[in-house]
Amino acid sequence: MDAQEWQRGFAARLQNQWPTIPIDELLDAAGDLWCDEHWRAMSPEEAAVRWLKLGVLAD
């Protein structure tokens, strides 16, 4: 899977969670995570779920 495909998949999963956040912002987050080998080794769906479980945007 190439970078753009992975990032689109990751962003699409995040958009399910946060439909009001612009897709460009979600793609930016996906791009940041793609740069990290830890996240890139996972499928976009798995990476998104694990990232969400971290409470990244929790108050």
Secondary structure by P-SEA (a helix, b strand, c coil): ccaaaaaaaaaaaaaaacccccaaaaaaaaaaaaaccccccccaaaaaaaaaaaccccc
